Amino acid sequence: MKYSSLLTIATVSTLLSACGGDTGTMQYGPTVELPEPKYGLLPDMKVAKPAEWGDQRPTVPEGYTIDAIATDLQIPRQTLLLPNGDILVAEGRGGNAPSLKPKDVIAGYIKGKGTTSVQSGNRLTLLRDADGDGAYETRTVFADDLNAPYGLALIDNSLYVANQDALVRFDYEDGQTQASGPPEKVTDLPSAINHHWTKALTASADGQVLYVGIGSNSNITERGMTAEVDRALVWAIDANTGAHKPYATGLRNPTALAIQPDTGQLWAVVNERDEIGPNLVPDYLTAVQEGGFYGWPYSYWGQNVDTRVRPQDPDKVAAAITPDYSLGSHVAALGVAFSNPAMGQEFADGVFVGEHGSWNRKDPVGYKVVFVPFSEGRPAGPPIDFVSGFLGSDGKTRGRPVGVTVDPRGALIVADDLSNTVWRVTPVQNRPS
């Protein structure tokens, strides 16, 4: 989560930023030239005021339409498409401070207060479009009393949910609208302190392994390395036994995971470190190599050493893998999903990325869903805005996209945790008549 330092910033708002303005150019793609780091006391901060959507809606490309298929939710974060077309929505704030309440001003802005006053959901909500007309007329609470659910995965008749403190499993039958009982714990997940509480989740192509993304407990280990045990990595968990091991390390905050069709390759979007300038460090999209190390905390974007980290580890820096694709610094990517031909020719091959948006730049970035085109299985070309308008020309924020899910029939599902809405984007030719 890119906004967790905001609570600290609010308590010292009289201090001046020492990072300077937004100089330099945001860079995207597989090859970037990074600026020099700007060290300072505090980053620049600009969080736009929230506003109601009213009769407005997000902007999509020509030939596509967007509809709100669920509103008045309780912090929708990630979604999962079930085999019969139902959509599960994980609702729940979580957090890194047990005393944090929804009435708090900053937490209220980030999570939705100011548009609607809501409590954390801590539940799964099921949406159903029984007649296929694009309107999800049935809405039920599938399961509640969860602990900040985020990642979701379905393997055969088992529904897996990554709470902030444990991976749990429900029995699932096709067409079920409510869980038949409480979940079974598969394994505990690291949750002490929980500076980054979200636990991303996806299943391997063969259904044998569950991958869980676990974020760091700090920006750059300011709590000490003991707090970072089993953090800033992806776990591989045996879906049957719960046995787990590190799959890849050095990923500061892997907030969303997806399996590439055909190849079975694991991909992730990762939120990088803060407080060295408005154009550092790029959040990124990358294939995740088994046994790979991606730099955090010692270096970023390959072998760029972060001199703030003590002690240094030159061997780790030398082993650091450069990510595949820069999404831009501080965009706060929180969702990723591979596309398919049903989404239209221009958007058939690539990934959609939900960008929650920056809090620490004078000129905000993110606040949209972008499409990263692929060629021959790799990112190729600049990102294309697919759903935008969450940050309006009036400087007000009406939504913040999080999870994205592709419906193979030709639709993109977008969770918006500011307006507490789930949006559905479809090519015009796919809309029911």
VENWOBEL-V365950 format. One line per field, one symbol per residue. ss: DSSP state (~ for helix, > for strand, _ for the rest). burial: b if it has 9 or more other ideal C-beta (glycine too) atoms within 8 Angstrom, else e. A space follows every 50 residues. Layout:
ss = ???
burial = ???
This chain:
ss = _____~~~~~~_________________>____________________> ________>>___>>>>>>>_____>>>>>>_____>>>>>_________ ____~~~~~~~___________>>>>>>_________>>>>>>_______ >>>>>__>>>>>___>>>>>>____________>>>>>__________>> >>>_____>>>>>>__________~~~~____>>>>>>_____>>>>>>_ ___>>>>>>______>>>>>___________>>>>>>_____>_____>> ___>>________~~~~~~_____>>>>>___>>>>>>__~~~_~~~__> >>>>>____________>>>>>>>>__>>____>>>>>__>_____>___ >>>>>>>___>>>>>>____>>>>>>>~~~___
burial = bbebbbbebbeeeeeebebbebeeeebbbeebebbeebebebbbbbbbbb bebeeeebebeeebebebbbeebbbbbbbbbbeebbbbbbbbbbbbeeeb ebeeebbbbbbbbebeebebbbbbbbbbbeeeebebebbbbbbeebbbbb bbbbbeebbbbbbbebbbbbbbeeebbbbeeebebbbebebeebbbbbbb bbbbeeeebbbbbbbbbbebbebeeebbeebbbbbbbbbeebebebbbbb bbbbbbbbbbeeeebbbbbbbbbbbbbbbbbbbbbbebeeebbbbbbbbb bbbbebeebeebeeebbeebbebbbbbbbbbbbbbbbbbbebbbeebbeb bbbbbbbbbbbeebbbbbbbbbbbeeeebeeebbbbbbbbbbeeebbbbb bbbbbbbeebbbbbbbbbbbbbbbbbbeebbee
